[in-house]
């Protein structure tokens, strides 16, 4: 069994940045879709 490799700080920061970017895109898309649907219905 090989010990788990320790990730460098740069790798960890890049992973968190990517996850944050994906989350912002998903939340932003949901708000945009809700806004457009609201504009169409009202």
C-alpha distance matrix in Angstrom:
0.0 3.8 6.5 9.1 11.9 15.1 17.9 21.2 24.3 26.0 23.4 23.7 27.5 27.7 25.8 28.1 31.1 30.3 29.9 33.1 34.9 34.0 35.1 38.4 39.1 38.7 40.7 43.3 43.6 44.2 46.9 48.5 48.6 50.1 52.6 53.7 54.0 56.0 58.3 58.9 59.7 61.8
3.8 0.0 3.8 6.5 8.5 11.9 14.7 17.8 21.1 22.6 20.2 20.8 24.5 24.8 23.2 25.6 28.4 27.9 27.8 30.9 32.6 32.1 33.3 36.4 37.2 37.1 39.1 41.5 42.0 42.8 45.3 46.9 47.2 48.8 51.1 52.3 52.8 54.8 56.9 57.7 58.6 60.7
6.5 3.8 0.0 3.8 6.3 9.0 12.2 15.3 18.3 20.3 18.2 18.3 22.0 22.8 21.3 23.3 26.3 26.2 25.9 28.8 30.8 30.5 31.5 34.5 35.6 35.6 37.4 39.8 40.6 41.3 43.6 45.3 45.9 47.2 49.5 50.9 51.5 53.2 55.4 56.4 57.3 59.1
9.1 6.5 3.8 0.0 3.8 6.4 9.1 12.5 15.4 17.3 14.9 14.8 18.6 19.3 17.5 19.6 22.6 22.4 22.1 25.0 27.1 26.8 27.7 30.7 31.9 31.8 33.6 36.0 36.9 37.6 39.9 41.6 42.2 43.6 45.8 47.1 47.8 49.5 51.7 52.7 53.6 55.4
11.9 8.5 6.3 3.8 0.0 3.8 6.2 9.3 12.6 14.2 12.0 12.6 16.2 16.8 15.7 18.0 20.7 20.6 20.9 23.7 25.5 25.6 26.8 29.5 30.6 31.0 32.9 34.9 35.9 37.0 39.1 40.6 41.5 43.0 45.0 46.3 47.3 49.0 50.9 52.0 53.2 54.9
15.1 11.9 9.0 6.4 3.8 0.0 3.8 6.4 9.3 11.6 10.1 10.1 13.6 14.8 14.1 15.9 18.6 19.2 19.5 21.8 23.9 24.4 25.5 27.8 29.4 30.0 31.5 33.5 34.8 35.9 37.7 39.3 40.5 41.9 43.6 45.2 46.3 47.8 49.7 51.0 52.2 53.7
17.9 14.7 12.2 9.1 6.2 3.8 0.0 3.8 6.6 8.2 6.3 6.7 10.2 11.1 10.7 12.7 15.1 15.7 16.4 18.6 20.4 21.2 22.4 24.6 26.1 26.9 28.5 30.3 31.6 32.9 34.7 36.1 37.4 38.9 40.5 42.0 43.3 44.8 46.5 48.0 49.3 50.7
21.2 17.8 15.3 12.5 9.3 6.4 3.8 0.0 3.8 5.4 5.4 6.5 8.8 10.1 11.0 12.7 14.4 15.7 16.9 18.6 20.2 21.6 22.9 24.6 26.2 27.5 28.9 30.3 31.9 33.5 34.9 36.2 37.8 39.4 40.7 42.2 43.8 45.2 46.6 48.3 49.8 51.0
24.3 21.1 18.3 15.4 12.6 9.3 6.6 3.8 0.0 3.8 5.5 5.1 6.1 8.6 9.9 10.6 12.1 14.2 15.4 16.3 18.1 20.0 21.0 22.3 24.3 25.8 26.7 28.0 30.0 31.5 32.6 34.0 35.9 37.3 38.4 40.1 41.8 42.9 44.4 46.3 47.7 48.7
26.0 22.6 20.3 17.3 14.2 11.6 8.2 5.4 3.8 0.0 3.8 5.4 5.1 6.1 8.6 9.9 10.3 12.2 14.2 15.1 16.2 18.3 19.8 20.8 22.4 24.3 25.5 26.4 28.3 30.1 31.2 32.3 34.3 35.9 36.8 38.3 40.2 41.5 42.7 44.5 46.2 47.3
23.4 20.2 18.2 14.9 12.0 10.1 6.3 5.4 5.5 3.8 0.0 3.8 5.5 5.2 6.2 8.7 9.8 10.6 12.3 14.1 15.3 16.6 18.3 19.9 21.1 22.7 24.3 25.5 27.0 28.7 30.2 31.3 32.9 34.7 35.9 37.3 38.9 40.4 41.8 43.3 44.9 46.3
23.7 20.8 18.3 14.8 12.6 10.1 6.7 6.5 5.1 5.4 3.8 0.0 3.8 5.5 5.2 6.3 8.6 10.0 10.7 12.2 14.2 15.5 16.5 18.3 20.1 21.3 22.5 24.0 25.8 27.1 28.5 30.0 31.6 33.0 34.4 36.0 37.5 38.8 40.4 42.0 43.4 44.6
27.5 24.5 22.0 18.6 16.2 13.6 10.2 8.8 6.1 5.1 5.5 3.8 0.0 3.8 5.4 5.1 6.0 8.6 9.9 10.3 12.1 14.2 15.2 16.2 18.2 19.9 20.8 22.0 24.0 25.6 26.6 27.9 29.9 31.3 32.3 34.1 35.8 36.9 38.3 40.2 41.7 42.7
27.7 24.8 22.8 19.3 16.8 14.8 11.1 10.1 8.6 6.1 5.2 5.5 3.8 0.0 3.8 5.5 5.0 6.1 8.6 9.7 10.4 12.3 14.1 15.2 16.4 18.3 19.8 20.7 22.3 24.3 25.6 26.5 28.3 30.1 31.1 32.5 34.3 35.8 37.0 38.6 40.3 41.6
25.8 23.2 21.3 17.5 15.7 14.1 10.7 11.0 9.9 8.6 6.2 5.2 5.4 3.8 0.0 3.8 5.4 5.1 6.2 8.5 9.8 10.7 12.3 14.2 15.4 16.6 18.3 19.8 21.1 22.7 24.3 25.6 27.0 28.7 30.1 31.5 33.0 34.5 36.0 37.5 39.0 40.4
28.1 25.6 23.3 19.6 18.0 15.9 12.7 12.7 10.6 9.9 8.7 6.3 5.1 5.5 3.8 0.0 3.8 5.4 5.1 6.0 8.5 9.9 10.4 12.1 14.2 15.3 16.3 17.9 19.7 21.0 22.3 23.9 25.5 26.8 28.1 29.9 31.4 32.6 34.2 35.9 37.2 38.4
31.1 28.4 26.3 22.6 20.7 18.6 15.1 14.4 12.1 10.3 9.8 8.6 6.0 5.0 5.4 3.8 0.0 3.8 5.5 5.1 6.1 8.6 9.8 10.4 12.3 14.3 15.3 16.1 18.1 19.9 20.9 22.0 24.0 25.6 26.5 28.1 30.0 31.2 32.4 34.2 35.9 36.9
30.3 27.9 26.2 22.4 20.6 19.2 15.7 15.7 14.2 12.2 10.6 10.0 8.6 6.1 5.1 5.4 3.8 0.0 3.8 5.4 5.1 6.2 8.6 9.9 10.6 12.4 14.3 15.2 16.4 18.4 20.0 20.8 22.4 24.3 25.5 26.7 28.4 30.1 31.3 32.8 34.5 35.9
29.9 27.8 25.9 22.1 20.9 19.5 16.4 16.9 15.4 14.2 12.3 10.7 9.9 8.6 6.2 5.1 5.5 3.8 0.0 3.8 5.5 5.2 6.1 8.6 9.9 10.6 12.2 14.0 15.3 16.6 18.4 19.8 21.1 22.6 24.2 25.7 27.0 28.5 30.2 31.6 32.9 34.4
33.1 30.9 28.8 25.0 23.7 21.8 18.6 18.6 16.3 15.1 14.1 12.2 10.3 9.7 8.5 6.0 5.1 5.4 3.8 0.0 3.8 5.5 5.1 6.1 8.6 9.9 10.5 11.9 14.0 15.3 16.3 17.9 19.8 21.0 22.2 24.0 25.6 26.7 28.2 30.1 31.4 32.5
34.9 32.6 30.8 27.1 25.5 23.9 20.4 20.2 18.1 16.2 15.3 14.2 12.1 10.4 9.8 8.5 6.1 5.1 5.5 3.8 0.0 3.8 5.4 5.1 6.2 8.7 10.0 10.4 12.1 14.2 15.3 16.1 18.1 19.9 20.8 22.2 24.1 25.4 26.6 28.3 30.0 31.2
34.0 32.1 30.5 26.8 25.6 24.4 21.2 21.6 20.0 18.3 16.6 15.5 14.2 12.3 10.7 9.9 8.6 6.2 5.2 5.5 3.8 0.0 3.8 5.5 5.1 6.2 8.6 9.8 10.5 12.4 14.3 15.2 16.4 18.3 19.8 20.9 22.4 24.2 25.6 26.9 28.5 30.0
35.1 33.3 31.5 27.7 26.8 25.5 22.4 22.9 21.0 19.8 18.3 16.5 15.2 14.1 12.3 10.4 9.8 8.6 6.1 5.1 5.4 3.8 0.0 3.8 5.4 5.2 6.1 8.3 9.8 10.6 12.3 14.0 15.3 16.5 18.2 19.9 21.1 22.4 24.2 25.7 26.9 28.3
38.4 36.4 34.5 30.7 29.5 27.8 24.6 24.6 22.3 20.8 19.9 18.3 16.2 15.2 14.2 12.1 10.4 9.9 8.6 6.1 5.1 5.5 3.8 0.0 3.8 5.5 5.2 5.8 8.3 9.8 10.4 11.8 13.9 15.2 16.1 17.9 19.7 20.7 22.1 24.0 25.5 26.5
39.1 37.2 35.6 31.9 30.6 29.4 26.1 26.2 24.3 22.4 21.1 20.1 18.2 16.4 15.4 14.2 12.3 10.6 9.9 8.6 6.2 5.1 5.4 3.8 0.0 3.8 5.6 5.1 5.9 8.5 9.9 10.3 11.9 14.1 15.1 16.1 18.0 19.6 20.8 22.2 24.0 25.4
38.7 37.1 35.6 31.8 31.0 30.0 26.9 27.5 25.8 24.3 22.7 21.3 19.9 18.3 16.6 15.3 14.3 12.4 10.6 9.9 8.7 6.2 5.2 5.5 3.8 0.0 3.8 5.5 5.1 6.2 8.7 9.9 10.5 12.3 14.2 15.3 16.4 18.2 19.9 21.1 22.4 24.1
40.7 39.1 37.4 33.6 32.9 31.5 28.5 28.9 26.7 25.5 24.3 22.5 20.8 19.8 18.3 16.3 15.3 14.3 12.2 10.5 10.0 8.6 6.1 5.2 5.6 3.8 0.0 3.8 5.4 5.1 6.3 8.6 9.9 10.6 12.2 14.3 15.3 16.4 18.3 20.0 21.0 22.2
43.3 41.5 39.8 36.0 34.9 33.5 30.3 30.3 28.0 26.4 25.5 24.0 22.0 20.7 19.8 17.9 16.1 15.2 14.0 11.9 10.4 9.8 8.3 5.8 5.1 5.5 3.8 0.0 3.8 5.4 5.1 6.1 8.5 9.8 10.4 12.2 14.1 15.2 16.4 18.3 19.9 20.9
43.6 42.0 40.6 36.9 35.9 34.8 31.6 31.9 30.0 28.3 27.0 25.8 24.0 22.3 21.1 19.7 18.1 16.4 15.3 14.0 12.1 10.5 9.8 8.3 5.9 5.1 5.4 3.8 0.0 3.8 5.5 5.0 6.0 8.5 9.7 10.4 12.1 13.9 15.2 16.4 18.1 19.7
44.2 42.8 41.3 37.6 37.0 35.9 32.9 33.5 31.5 30.1 28.7 27.1 25.6 24.3 22.7 21.0 19.9 18.4 16.6 15.3 14.2 12.4 10.6 9.8 8.5 6.2 5.1 5.4 3.8 0.0 3.8 5.4 5.1 6.1 8.5 9.9 10.5 12.1 14.2 15.3 16.4 18.0
46.9 45.3 43.6 39.9 39.1 37.7 34.7 34.9 32.6 31.2 30.2 28.5 26.6 25.6 24.3 22.3 20.9 20.0 18.4 16.3 15.3 14.3 12.3 10.4 9.9 8.7 6.3 5.1 5.5 3.8 0.0 3.8 5.5 5.1 6.0 8.6 9.9 10.4 12.2 14.2 15.3 16.1
48.5 46.9 45.3 41.6 40.6 39.3 36.1 36.2 34.0 32.3 31.3 30.0 27.9 26.5 25.6 23.9 22.0 20.8 19.8 17.9 16.1 15.2 14.0 11.8 10.3 9.9 8.6 6.1 5.0 5.4 3.8 0.0 3.8 5.4 5.0 6.1 8.5 9.8 10.5 12.3 14.2 15.3
48.6 47.2 45.9 42.2 41.5 40.5 37.4 37.8 35.9 34.3 32.9 31.6 29.9 28.3 27.0 25.5 24.0 22.4 21.1 19.8 18.1 16.4 15.3 13.9 11.9 10.5 9.9 8.5 6.0 5.1 5.5 3.8 0.0 3.8 5.4 5.2 6.1 8.4 9.8 10.6 12.2 14.1
50.1 48.8 47.2 43.6 43.0 41.9 38.9 39.4 37.3 35.9 34.7 33.0 31.3 30.1 28.7 26.8 25.6 24.3 22.6 21.0 19.9 18.3 16.5 15.2 14.1 12.3 10.6 9.8 8.5 6.1 5.1 5.4 3.8 0.0 3.8 5.5 5.1 6.0 8.5 9.9 10.5 11.9
52.6 51.1 49.5 45.8 45.0 43.6 40.5 40.7 38.4 36.8 35.9 34.4 32.3 31.1 30.1 28.1 26.5 25.5 24.2 22.2 20.8 19.8 18.2 16.1 15.1 14.2 12.2 10.4 9.7 8.5 6.0 5.0 5.4 3.8 0.0 3.8 5.5 5.1 6.2 8.7 10.0 10.5
53.7 52.3 50.9 47.1 46.3 45.2 42.0 42.2 40.1 38.3 37.3 36.0 34.1 32.5 31.5 29.9 28.1 26.7 25.7 24.0 22.2 20.9 19.9 17.9 16.1 15.3 14.3 12.2 10.4 9.9 8.6 6.1 5.2 5.5 3.8 0.0 3.8 5.4 5.0 6.2 8.7 10.0
54.0 52.8 51.5 47.8 47.3 46.3 43.3 43.8 41.8 40.2 38.9 37.5 35.8 34.3 33.0 31.4 30.0 28.4 27.0 25.6 24.1 22.4 21.1 19.7 18.0 16.4 15.3 14.1 12.1 10.5 9.9 8.5 6.1 5.1 5.5 3.8 0.0 3.8 5.4 5.1 6.2 8.5
56.0 54.8 53.2 49.5 49.0 47.8 44.8 45.2 42.9 41.5 40.4 38.8 36.9 35.8 34.5 32.6 31.2 30.1 28.5 26.7 25.4 24.2 22.4 20.7 19.6 18.2 16.4 15.2 13.9 12.1 10.4 9.8 8.4 6.0 5.1 5.4 3.8 0.0 3.8 5.4 5.2 5.9
58.3 56.9 55.4 51.7 50.9 49.7 46.5 46.6 44.4 42.7 41.8 40.4 38.3 37.0 36.0 34.2 32.4 31.3 30.2 28.2 26.6 25.6 24.2 22.1 20.8 19.9 18.3 16.4 15.2 14.2 12.2 10.5 9.8 8.5 6.2 5.0 5.4 3.8 0.0 3.8 5.6 5.4
58.9 57.7 56.4 52.7 52.0 51.0 48.0 48.3 46.3 44.5 43.3 42.0 40.2 38.6 37.5 35.9 34.2 32.8 31.6 30.1 28.3 26.9 25.7 24.0 22.2 21.1 20.0 18.3 16.4 15.3 14.2 12.3 10.6 9.9 8.7 6.2 5.1 5.4 3.8 0.0 3.8 5.8
59.7 58.6 57.3 53.6 53.2 52.2 49.3 49.8 47.7 46.2 44.9 43.4 41.7 40.3 39.0 37.2 35.9 34.5 32.9 31.4 30.0 28.5 26.9 25.5 24.0 22.4 21.0 19.9 18.1 16.4 15.3 14.2 12.2 10.5 10.0 8.7 6.2 5.2 5.6 3.8 0.0 3.8
61.8 60.7 59.1 55.4 54.9 53.7 50.7 51.0 48.7 47.3 46.3 44.6 42.7 41.6 40.4 38.4 36.9 35.9 34.4 32.5 31.2 30.0 28.3 26.5 25.4 24.1 22.2 20.9 19.7 18.0 16.1 15.3 14.1 11.9 10.5 10.0 8.5 5.9 5.4 5.8 3.8 0.0
